[in-house]
């Protein structure tokens, strides 16, 4: 569509494309997050609560938080 719209203005098309932000991959940010998550592997609800890390897990890793919560409190919905 852009090629058709800028058929008579290739410089305008180049300027538009140059003004667009560079594409970034979601996977570029997973490395640090995976490393941070590894810090909590093997720790249970009580360990994280005692070390004041439970709130960090809740905000940064909600899936892990829910898993640990279900293990700790299996009868709650």
PDB file of N, CA, C and O in Angstrom, chain B, residues numbered from 101:
ATOM      1  N   UNK B 101       0.825  -1.195   0.000  1.00  0.00           N
ATOM      2  CA  UNK B 101       0.000   0.000   0.000  1.00  0.00           C
ATOM      3  C   UNK B 101       0.870   1.260   0.000  1.00  0.00           C
ATOM      4  O   UNK B 101       0.592   2.226  -0.712  1.00  0.00           O
ATOM      5  N   UNK B 102       1.923   1.228   0.811  1.00  0.00           N
ATOM      6  CA  UNK B 102       2.790   2.401   0.859  1.00  0.00           C
ATOM      7  C   UNK B 102       3.463   2.641  -0.483  1.00  0.00           C
ATOM      8  O   UNK B 102       3.591   3.779  -0.935  1.00  0.00           O
ATOM      9  N   UNK B 103       3.890   1.550  -1.116  1.00  0.00           N
ATOM     10  CA  UNK B 103       4.529   1.678  -2.420  1.00  0.00           C
ATOM     11  C   UNK B 103       3.612   2.346  -3.423  1.00  0.00           C
ATOM     12  O   UNK B 103       4.051   3.178  -4.217  1.00  0.00           O
ATOM     13  N   UNK B 104       2.343   1.986  -3.388  1.00  0.00           N
ATOM     14  CA  UNK B 104       1.356   2.578  -4.295  1.00  0.00           C
ATOM     15  C   UNK B 104       1.097   4.041  -3.938  1.00  0.00           C
ATOM     16  O   UNK B 104       0.990   4.897  -4.816  1.00  0.00           O
ATOM     17  N   UNK B 105       0.997   4.315  -2.630  1.00  0.00           N
ATOM     18  CA  UNK B 105       0.716   5.683  -2.183  1.00  0.00           C
ATOM     19  C   UNK B 105       1.859   6.638  -2.507  1.00  0.00           C
ATOM     20  O   UNK B 105       1.635   7.812  -2.804  1.00  0.00           O
ATOM     21  N   UNK B 106       3.078   6.128  -2.447  1.00  0.00           N
ATOM     22  CA  UNK B 106       4.254   6.972  -2.666  1.00  0.00           C
ATOM     23  C   UNK B 106       4.903   6.695  -4.021  1.00  0.00           C
ATOM     24  O   UNK B 106       6.096   6.937  -4.202  1.00  0.00           O
ATOM     25  N   UNK B 107       4.127   6.195  -4.959  1.00  0.00           N
ATOM     26  CA  UNK B 107       4.645   5.837  -6.286  1.00  0.00           C
ATOM     27  C   UNK B 107       5.370   7.006  -6.944  1.00  0.00           C
ATOM     28  O   UNK B 107       6.390   6.821  -7.608  1.00  0.00           O
ATOM     29  N   UNK B 108       4.849   8.181  -6.761  1.00  0.00           N
ATOM     30  CA  UNK B 108       5.455   9.348  -7.393  1.00  0.00           C
ATOM     31  C   UNK B 108       6.363  10.125  -6.435  1.00  0.00           C
ATOM     32  O   UNK B 108       6.912  11.165  -6.800  1.00  0.00           O
ATOM     33  N   UNK B 109       6.517   9.617  -5.212  1.00  0.00           N
ATOM     34  CA  UNK B 109       7.329  10.325  -4.214  1.00  0.00           C
ATOM     35  C   UNK B 109       8.216   9.340  -3.447  1.00  0.00           C
ATOM     36  O   UNK B 109       8.027   9.147  -2.246  1.00  0.00           O
ATOM     37  N   UNK B 110       9.187   8.713  -4.134  1.00  0.00           N
ATOM     38  CA  UNK B 110      10.030   7.725  -3.451  1.00  0.00           C
ATOM     39  C   UNK B 110      10.842   8.330  -2.298  1.00  0.00           C
ATOM     40  O   UNK B 110      11.119   7.644  -1.314  1.00  0.00           O
ATOM     41  N   UNK B 111      11.223   9.602  -2.410  1.00  0.00           N
ATOM     42  CA  UNK B 111      11.958  10.232  -1.317  1.00  0.00           C
ATOM     43  C   UNK B 111      11.058  10.372  -0.077  1.00  0.00           C
ATOM     44  O   UNK B 111      11.516  10.187   1.051  1.00  0.00           O
ATOM     45  N   UNK B 112       9.797  10.695  -0.292  1.00  0.00           N
ATOM     46  CA  UNK B 112       8.843  10.790   0.816  1.00  0.00           C
ATOM     47  C   UNK B 112       8.673   9.444   1.507  1.00  0.00           C
ATOM     48  O   UNK B 112       8.574   9.379   2.732  1.00  0.00           O
ATOM     49  N   UNK B 113       8.638   8.354   0.713  1.00  0.00           N
ATOM     50  CA  UNK B 113       8.531   7.011   1.283  1.00  0.00           C
ATOM     51  C   UNK B 113       9.766   6.676   2.102  1.00  0.00           C
ATOM     52  O   UNK B 113       9.652   6.131   3.200  1.00  0.00           O
ATOM     53  N   UNK B 114      10.940   6.993   1.584  1.00  0.00           N
ATOM     54  CA  UNK B 114      12.183   6.722   2.319  1.00  0.00           C
ATOM     55  C   UNK B 114      12.205   7.516   3.626  1.00  0.00           C
ATOM     56  O   UNK B 114      12.579   6.986   4.672  1.00  0.00           O
ATOM     57  N   UNK B 115      11.805   8.781   3.562  1.00  0.00           N
ATOM     58  CA  UNK B 115      11.768   9.610   4.780  1.00  0.00           C
ATOM     59  C   UNK B 115      10.802   9.027   5.814  1.00  0.00           C
ATOM     60  O   UNK B 115      11.093   9.021   7.010  1.00  0.00           O
ATOM     61  N   UNK B 116       9.656   8.540   5.348  1.00  0.00           N
ATOM     62  CA  UNK B 116       8.679   7.930   6.251  1.00  0.00           C
ATOM     63  C   UNK B 116       9.255   6.686   6.917  1.00  0.00           C
ATOM     64  O   UNK B 116       9.140   6.508   8.130  1.00  0.00           O
ATOM     65  N   UNK B 117       9.862   5.846   6.127  1.00  0.00           N
ATOM     66  CA  UNK B 117      10.442   4.599   6.659  1.00  0.00           C
ATOM     67  C   UNK B 117      11.592   4.912   7.615  1.00  0.00           C
ATOM     68  O   UNK B 117      11.722   4.263   8.653  1.00  0.00           O
ATOM     69  N   UNK B 118      12.415   5.882   7.284  1.00  0.00           N
ATOM     70  CA  UNK B 118      13.523   6.258   8.167  1.00  0.00           C
ATOM     71  C   UNK B 118      13.032   6.829   9.497  1.00  0.00           C
ATOM     72  O   UNK B 118      13.715   6.715  10.515  1.00  0.00           O
ATOM     73  N   UNK B 119      11.855   7.439   9.485  1.00  0.00           N
ATOM     74  CA  UNK B 119      11.305   8.034  10.709  1.00  0.00           C
ATOM     75  C   UNK B 119      10.661   6.994  11.625  1.00  0.00           C
ATOM     76  O   UNK B 119      10.409   7.278  12.796  1.00  0.00           O
ATOM     77  N   UNK B 120      10.393   5.801  11.112  1.00  0.00           N
ATOM     78  CA  UNK B 120       9.747   4.762  11.911  1.00  0.00           C
ATOM     79  C   UNK B 120      10.768   4.156  12.874  1.00  0.00           C
ATOM     80  O   UNK B 120      11.939   4.012  12.523  1.00  0.00           O
ATOM     81  N   UNK B 121      10.331   3.798  14.090  1.00  0.00           N
ATOM     82  CA  UNK B 121      11.262   3.186  15.047  1.00  0.00           C
ATOM     83  C   UNK B 121      11.695   1.803  14.567  1.00  0.00           C
ATOM     84  O   UNK B 121      10.966   1.116  13.851  1.00  0.00           O
ATOM     85  N   UNK B 122      12.878   1.423  14.974  1.00  0.00           N
ATOM     86  CA  UNK B 122      13.414   0.121  14.581  1.00  0.00           C
ATOM     87  C   UNK B 122      12.578  -0.995  15.195  1.00  0.00           C
ATOM     88  O   UNK B 122      12.042  -0.856  16.294  1.00  0.00           O
ATOM     89  N   UNK B 123      12.479  -2.084  14.477  1.00  0.00           N
ATOM     90  CA  UNK B 123      11.729  -3.238  14.969  1.00  0.00           C
ATOM     91  C   UNK B 123      12.533  -3.913  16.071  1.00  0.00           C
ATOM     92  O   UNK B 123      13.741  -4.108  15.938  1.00  0.00           O
ATOM     93  N   UNK B 124      11.866  -4.264  17.142  1.00  0.00           N
ATOM     94  CA  UNK B 124      12.519  -5.007  18.214  1.00  0.00           C
ATOM     95  C   UNK B 124      11.789  -6.320  18.411  1.00  0.00           C
ATOM     96  O   UNK B 124      10.578  -6.411  18.211  1.00  0.00           O
ATOM     97  N   UNK B 125      12.531  -7.324  18.801  1.00  0.00           N
ATOM     98  CA  UNK B 125      11.957  -8.641  19.020  1.00  0.00           C
ATOM     99  C   UNK B 125      11.614  -8.821  20.494  1.00  0.00           C
ATOM    100  O   UNK B 125      12.374  -8.403  21.368  1.00  0.00           O
ATOM    101  N   UNK B 126      10.506  -9.423  20.762  1.00  0.00           N
ATOM    102  CA  UNK B 126      10.102  -9.715  22.134  1.00  0.00           C
ATOM    103  C   UNK B 126      11.128 -10.639  22.785  1.00  0.00           C
ATOM    104  O   UNK B 126      11.409 -10.516  23.977  1.00  0.00           O
ATOM    105  N   UNK B 127      11.675 -11.543  22.021  1.00  0.00           N
ATOM    106  CA  UNK B 127      12.618 -12.514  22.570  1.00  0.00           C
ATOM    107  C   UNK B 127      13.920 -11.870  23.034  1.00  0.00           C
ATOM    108  O   UNK B 127      14.659 -12.474  23.812  1.00  0.00           O
ATOM    109  N   UNK B 128      14.214 -10.655  22.572  1.00  0.00           N
ATOM    110  CA  UNK B 128      15.426  -9.971  23.022  1.00  0.00           C
ATOM    111  C   UNK B 128      15.385  -9.691  24.519  1.00  0.00           C
ATOM    112  O   UNK B 128      16.434  -9.616  25.160  1.00  0.00           O
ATOM    113  N   UNK B 129      14.201  -9.536  25.082  1.00  0.00           N
ATOM    114  CA  UNK B 129      14.058  -9.196  26.488  1.00  0.00           C
ATOM    115  C   UNK B 129      13.863 -10.414  27.386  1.00  0.00           C
ATOM    116  O   UNK B 129      13.795 -10.269  28.607  1.00  0.00           O
ATOM    117  N   UNK B 130      13.772 -11.594  26.816  1.00  0.00           N
ATOM    118  CA  UNK B 130      13.510 -12.780  27.624  1.00  0.00           C
ATOM    119  C   UNK B 130      14.723 -13.245  28.414  1.00  0.00           C
ATOM    120  O   UNK B 130      14.556 -13.870  29.461  1.00  0.00           O
ATOM    121  N   UNK B 131      15.905 -12.971  27.965  1.00  0.00           N
ATOM    122  CA  UNK B 131      17.117 -13.443  28.636  1.00  0.00           C
ATOM    123  C   UNK B 131      17.192 -12.999  30.074  1.00  0.00           C
ATOM    124  O   UNK B 131      17.396 -13.827  30.962  1.00  0.00           O
ATOM    125  N   UNK B 132      17.033 -11.715  30.331  1.00  0.00           N
ATOM    126  CA  UNK B 132      17.113 -11.195  31.689  1.00  0.00           C
ATOM    127  C   UNK B 132      15.966 -11.703  32.545  1.00  0.00           C
ATOM    128  O   UNK B 132      16.158 -12.029  33.716  1.00  0.00           O
ATOM    129  N   UNK B 133      14.784 -11.770  31.972  1.00  0.00           N
ATOM    130  CA  UNK B 133      13.616 -12.230  32.706  1.00  0.00           C
ATOM    131  C   UNK B 133      13.777 -13.697  33.111  1.00  0.00           C
ATOM    132  O   UNK B 133      13.424 -14.075  34.228  1.00  0.00           O
ATOM    133  N   UNK B 134      14.307 -14.521  32.208  1.00  0.00           N
ATOM    134  CA  UNK B 134      14.522 -15.935  32.514  1.00  0.00           C
ATOM    135  C   UNK B 134      15.562 -16.088  33.618  1.00  0.00           C
ATOM    136  O   UNK B 134      15.427 -16.952  34.485  1.00  0.00           O
ATOM    137  N   UNK B 135      16.601 -15.252  33.590  1.00  0.00           N
ATOM    138  CA  UNK B 135      17.624 -15.299  34.634  1.00  0.00           C
ATOM    139  C   UNK B 135      17.024 -14.909  35.973  1.00  0.00           C
ATOM    140  O   UNK B 135      17.304 -15.543  36.990  1.00  0.00           O
ATOM    141  N   UNK B 136      16.201 -13.873  35.979  1.00  0.00           N
ATOM    142  CA  UNK B 136      15.543 -13.448  37.214  1.00  0.00           C
ATOM    143  C   UNK B 136      14.623 -14.540  37.745  1.00  0.00           C
ATOM    144  O   UNK B 136      14.580 -14.790  38.950  1.00  0.00           O
ATOM    145  N   UNK B 137      13.892 -15.184  36.854  1.00  0.00           N
ATOM    146  CA  UNK B 137      12.985 -16.248  37.258  1.00  0.00           C
ATOM    147  C   UNK B 137      13.759 -17.407  37.869  1.00  0.00           C
ATOM    148  O   UNK B 137      13.283 -18.040  38.811  1.00  0.00           O
ATOM    149  N   UNK B 138      14.939 -17.690  37.347  1.00  0.00           N
ATOM    150  CA  UNK B 138      15.759 -18.783  37.872  1.00  0.00           C
ATOM    151  C   UNK B 138      16.138 -18.544  39.335  1.00  0.00           C
ATOM    152  O   UNK B 138      16.369 -19.496  40.080  1.00  0.00           O
ATOM    153  N   UNK B 139      16.202 -17.276  39.747  1.00  0.00           N
ATOM    154  CA  UNK B 139      16.513 -16.960  41.141  1.00  0.00           C
ATOM    155  C   UNK B 139      15.458 -17.491  42.102  1.00  0.00           C
ATOM    156  O   UNK B 139      15.737 -17.689  43.284  1.00  0.00           O
ATOM    157  N   UNK B 140      14.247 -17.722  41.602  1.00  0.00           N
ATOM    158  CA  UNK B 140      13.141 -18.158  42.450  1.00  0.00           C
ATOM    159  C   UNK B 140      12.830 -19.647  42.319  1.00  0.00           C
ATOM    160  O   UNK B 140      11.985 -20.169  43.046  1.00  0.00           O
ATOM    161  N   UNK B 141      13.502 -20.330  41.402  1.00  0.00           N
ATOM    162  CA  UNK B 141      13.273 -21.762  41.235  1.00  0.00           C
ATOM    163  C   UNK B 141      13.629 -22.510  42.510  1.00  0.00           C
ATOM    164  O   UNK B 141      14.658 -22.242  43.131  1.00  0.00           O
ATOM    165  N   UNK B 142      12.790 -23.431  42.887  1.00  0.00           N
ATOM    166  CA  UNK B 142      13.039 -24.251  44.061  1.00  0.00           C
ATOM    167  C   UNK B 142      12.613 -23.607  45.366  1.00  0.00           C
ATOM    168  O   UNK B 142      12.687 -24.238  46.420  1.00  0.00           O
ATOM    169  N   UNK B 143      12.173 -22.370  45.311  1.00  0.00           N
ATOM    170  CA  UNK B 143      11.717 -21.698  46.519  1.00  0.00           C
ATOM    171  C   UNK B 143      10.203 -21.814  46.603  1.00  0.00           C
ATOM    172  O   UNK B 143       9.494 -21.673  45.607  1.00  0.00           O
ATOM    173  N   UNK B 144       9.732 -22.071  47.796  1.00  0.00           N
ATOM    174  CA  UNK B 144       8.296 -22.187  48.003  1.00  0.00           C
ATOM    175  C   UNK B 144       7.710 -20.892  48.525  1.00  0.00           C
ATOM    176  O   UNK B 144       8.420 -19.910  48.744  1.00  0.00           O
ATOM    177  N   UNK B 145       6.401 -20.910  48.721  1.00  0.00           N
ATOM    178  CA  UNK B 145       5.656 -19.754  49.215  1.00  0.00           C
ATOM    179  C   UNK B 145       6.266 -19.232  50.508  1.00  0.00           C
ATOM    180  O   UNK B 145       6.521 -18.035  50.642  1.00  0.00           O
ATOM    181  N   UNK B 146       6.502 -20.144  51.473  1.00  0.00           N
ATOM    182  CA  UNK B 146       7.015 -19.738  52.789  1.00  0.00           C
ATOM    183  C   UNK B 146       8.408 -19.126  52.695  1.00  0.00           C
ATOM    184  O   UNK B 146       8.711 -18.146  53.377  1.00  0.00           O
ATOM    185  N   UNK B 147       9.256 -19.710  51.845  1.00  0.00           N
ATOM    186  CA  UNK B 147      10.617 -19.172  51.668  1.00  0.00           C
ATOM    187  C   UNK B 147      10.573 -17.749  51.113  1.00  0.00           C
ATOM    188  O   UNK B 147      11.284 -16.862  51.586  1.00  0.00           O
ATOM    189  N   UNK B 148       9.738 -17.550  50.116  1.00  0.00           N
ATOM    190  CA  UNK B 148       9.631 -16.232  49.490  1.00  0.00           C
ATOM    191  C   UNK B 148       8.995 -15.218  50.434  1.00  0.00           C
ATOM    192  O   UNK B 148       9.376 -14.047  50.448  1.00  0.00           O
ATOM    193  N   UNK B 149       8.029 -15.671  51.219  1.00  0.00           N
ATOM    194  CA  UNK B 149       7.392 -14.786  52.193  1.00  0.00           C
ATOM    195  C   UNK B 149       8.403 -14.351  53.251  1.00  0.00           C
ATOM    196  O   UNK B 149       8.485 -13.173  53.598  1.00  0.00           O
ATOM    197  N   UNK B 150       9.165 -15.309  53.756  1.00  0.00           N
ATOM    198  CA  UNK B 150      10.144 -15.025  54.817  1.00  0.00           C
ATOM    199  C   UNK B 150      11.252 -14.088  54.331  1.00  0.00           C
ATOM    200  O   UNK B 150      11.799 -13.314  55.117  1.00  0.00           O
ATOM    201  N   UNK B 151      11.581 -14.157  53.051  1.00  0.00           N
ATOM    202  CA  UNK B 151      12.670 -13.326  52.516  1.00  0.00           C
ATOM    203  C   UNK B 151      12.140 -12.045  51.857  1.00  0.00           C
ATOM    204  O   UNK B 151      12.892 -11.347  51.176  1.00  0.00           O
ATOM    205  N   UNK B 152      10.862 -11.735  52.053  1.00  0.00           N
ATOM    206  CA  UNK B 152      10.232 -10.535  51.485  1.00  0.00           C
ATOM    207  C   UNK B 152      10.322 -10.477  49.960  1.00  0.00           C
ATOM    208  O   UNK B 152      10.390  -9.391  49.385  1.00  0.00           O
ATOM    209  N   UNK B 153      10.322 -11.634  49.307  1.00  0.00           N
ATOM    210  CA  UNK B 153      10.398 -11.681  47.846  1.00  0.00           C
ATOM    211  C   UNK B 153       9.061 -12.039  47.204  1.00  0.00           C
ATOM    212  O   UNK B 153       8.932 -12.023  45.980  1.00  0.00           O
ATOM    213  N   UNK B 154       8.082 -12.355  48.016  1.00  0.00           N
ATOM    214  CA  UNK B 154       6.792 -12.802  47.481  1.00  0.00           C
ATOM    215  C   UNK B 154       6.118 -11.716  46.635  1.00  0.00           C
ATOM    216  O   UNK B 154       5.534 -12.016  45.594  1.00  0.00           O
ATOM    217  N   UNK B 155       6.195 -10.483  47.070  1.00  0.00           N
ATOM    218  CA  UNK B 155       5.589  -9.383  46.311  1.00  0.00           C
ATOM    219  C   UNK B 155       6.288  -9.195  44.965  1.00  0.00           C
ATOM    220  O   UNK B 155       5.633  -8.888  43.969  1.00  0.00           O
ATOM    221  N   UNK B 156       7.587  -9.371  44.924  1.00  0.00           N
ATOM    222  CA  UNK B 156       8.330  -9.278  43.664  1.00  0.00           C
ATOM    223  C   UNK B 156       7.872 -10.365  42.702  1.00  0.00           C
ATOM    224  O   UNK B 156       7.659 -10.111  41.516  1.00  0.00           O
ATOM    225  N   UNK B 157       7.722 -11.571  43.222  1.00  0.00           N
ATOM    226  CA  UNK B 157       7.244 -12.679  42.386  1.00  0.00           C
ATOM    227  C   UNK B 157       5.832 -12.376  41.891  1.00  0.00           C
ATOM    228  O   UNK B 157       5.516 -12.634  40.729  1.00  0.00           O
ATOM    229  N   UNK B 158       4.986 -11.836  42.755  1.00  0.00           N
ATOM    230  CA  UNK B 158       3.605 -11.529  42.360  1.00  0.00           C
ATOM    231  C   UNK B 158       3.558 -10.523  41.219  1.00  0.00           C
ATOM    232  O   UNK B 158       2.751 -10.670  40.301  1.00  0.00           O
ATOM    233  N   UNK B 159       4.403  -9.513  41.264  1.00  0.00           N
ATOM    234  CA  UNK B 159       4.367  -8.479  40.234  1.00  0.00           C
ATOM    235  C   UNK B 159       5.141  -8.859  38.974  1.00  0.00           C
ATOM    236  O   UNK B 159       4.698  -8.560  37.865  1.00  0.00           O
ATOM    237  N   UNK B 160       6.285  -9.511  39.130  1.00  0.00           N
ATOM    238  CA  UNK B 160       7.113  -9.818  37.961  1.00  0.00           C
ATOM    239  C   UNK B 160       6.772 -11.148  37.303  1.00  0.00           C
ATOM    240  O   UNK B 160       6.927 -11.305  36.092  1.00  0.00           O
ATOM    241  N   UNK B 161       6.307 -12.104  38.102  1.00  0.00           N
ATOM    242  CA  UNK B 161       6.044 -13.448  37.593  1.00  0.00           C
ATOM    243  C   UNK B 161       4.689 -13.947  38.093  1.00  0.00           C
ATOM    244  O   UNK B 161       4.624 -14.852  38.925  1.00  0.00           O
ATOM    245  N   UNK B 162       3.613 -13.355  37.585  1.00  0.00           N
ATOM    246  CA  UNK B 162       2.284 -13.704  38.102  1.00  0.00           C
ATOM    247  C   UNK B 162       1.917 -15.175  37.925  1.00  0.00           C
ATOM    248  O   UNK B 162       1.182 -15.725  38.746  1.00  0.00           O
ATOM    249  N   UNK B 163       2.406 -15.813  36.886  1.00  0.00           N
ATOM    250  CA  UNK B 163       2.106 -17.236  36.697  1.00  0.00           C
ATOM    251  C   UNK B 163       2.744 -18.076  37.805  1.00  0.00           C
ATOM    252  O   UNK B 163       2.106 -18.977  38.350  1.00  0.00           O
ATOM    253  N   UNK B 164       3.988 -17.784  38.134  1.00  0.00           N
ATOM    254  CA  UNK B 164       4.662 -18.493  39.219  1.00  0.00           C
ATOM    255  C   UNK B 164       3.961 -18.216  40.539  1.00  0.00           C
ATOM    256  O   UNK B 164       3.776 -19.125  41.350  1.00  0.00           O
ATOM    257  N   UNK B 165       3.573 -16.978  40.757  1.00  0.00           N
ATOM    258  CA  UNK B 165       2.875 -16.606  41.983  1.00  0.00           C
ATOM    259  C   UNK B 165       1.589 -17.423  42.132  1.00  0.00           C
ATOM    260  O   UNK B 165       1.316 -17.964  43.204  1.00  0.00           O
ATOM    261  N   UNK B 166       0.809 -17.511  41.067  1.00  0.00           N
ATOM    262  CA  UNK B 166      -0.442 -18.273  41.119  1.00  0.00           C
ATOM    263  C   UNK B 166      -0.180 -19.752  41.370  1.00  0.00           C
ATOM    264  O   UNK B 166      -0.925 -20.396  42.109  1.00  0.00           O
ATOM    265  N   UNK B 167       0.857 -20.291  40.771  1.00  0.00           N
ATOM    266  CA  UNK B 167       1.215 -21.704  40.981  1.00  0.00           C
ATOM    267  C   UNK B 167       1.566 -21.942  42.444  1.00  0.00           C
ATOM    268  O   UNK B 167       1.080 -22.894  43.055  1.00  0.00           O
ATOM    269  N   UNK B 168       2.407 -21.083  43.007  1.00  0.00           N
ATOM    270  CA  UNK B 168       2.812 -21.232  44.400  1.00  0.00           C
ATOM    271  C   UNK B 168       1.624 -21.040  45.343  1.00  0.00           C
ATOM    272  O   UNK B 168       1.510 -21.726  46.359  1.00  0.00           O
ATOM    273  N   UNK B 169       0.755 -20.111  45.001  1.00  0.00           N
ATOM    274  CA  UNK B 169      -0.426 -19.853  45.823  1.00  0.00           C
ATOM    275  C   UNK B 169      -1.345 -21.074  45.848  1.00  0.00           C
ATOM    276  O   UNK B 169      -1.864 -21.440  46.903  1.00  0.00           O
ATOM    277  N   UNK B 170      -1.546 -21.701  44.695  1.00  0.00           N
ATOM    278  CA  UNK B 170      -2.385 -22.895  44.621  1.00  0.00           C
ATOM    279  C   UNK B 170      -1.775 -24.062  45.383  1.00  0.00           C
ATOM    280  O   UNK B 170      -2.494 -24.870  45.969  1.00  0.00           O
ATOM    281  N   UNK B 171      -0.449 -24.150  45.375  1.00  0.00           N
ATOM    282  CA  UNK B 171       0.213 -25.207  46.145  1.00  0.00           C
ATOM    283  C   UNK B 171       0.052 -24.947  47.642  1.00  0.00           C
ATOM    284  O   UNK B 171      -0.197 -25.877  48.409  1.00  0.00           O
ATOM    285  N   UNK B 172       0.191 -23.715  48.052  1.00  0.00           N
ATOM    286  CA  UNK B 172       0.105 -23.350  49.471  1.00  0.00           C
ATOM    287  C   UNK B 172      -1.333 -23.422  49.981  1.00  0.00           C
ATOM    288  O   UNK B 172      -1.578 -23.892  51.092  1.00  0.00           O
ATOM    289  N   UNK B 173      -2.274 -22.959  49.174  1.00  0.00           N
ATOM    290  CA  UNK B 173      -3.678 -22.882  49.565  1.00  0.00           C
ATOM    291  C   UNK B 173      -4.535 -23.638  48.549  1.00  0.00           C
ATOM    292  O   UNK B 173      -5.255 -23.008  47.775  1.00  0.00           O
ATOM    293  N   UNK B 174      -4.476 -24.957  48.534  1.00  0.00           N
ATOM    294  CA  UNK B 174      -5.160 -25.732  47.492  1.00  0.00           C
ATOM    295  C   UNK B 174      -6.685 -25.659  47.539  1.00  0.00           C
ATOM    296  O   UNK B 174      -7.333 -25.922  46.527  1.00  0.00           O
ATOM    297  N   UNK B 175      -7.264 -25.318  48.658  1.00  0.00           N
ATOM    298  CA  UNK B 175      -8.719 -25.303  48.789  1.00  0.00           C
ATOM    299  C   UNK B 175      -9.343 -23.941  48.497  1.00  0.00           C
ATOM    300  O   UNK B 175     -10.559 -23.786  48.606  1.00  0.00           O
ATOM    301  N   UNK B 176      -8.543 -22.971  48.135  1.00  0.00           N
ATOM    302  CA  UNK B 176      -9.078 -21.648  47.804  1.00  0.00           C
ATOM    303  C   UNK B 176      -9.229 -21.509  46.307  1.00  0.00           C
ATOM    304  O   UNK B 176      -8.425 -22.036  45.539  1.00  0.00           O
ATOM    305  N   UNK B 177     -10.260 -20.800  45.897  1.00  0.00           N
ATOM    306  CA  UNK B 177     -10.494 -20.588  44.457  1.00  0.00           C
ATOM    307  C   UNK B 177      -9.756 -19.401  43.944  1.00  0.00           C
ATOM    308  O   UNK B 177      -9.844 -19.084  42.758  1.00  0.00           O
TER     309      UNK B 177
END
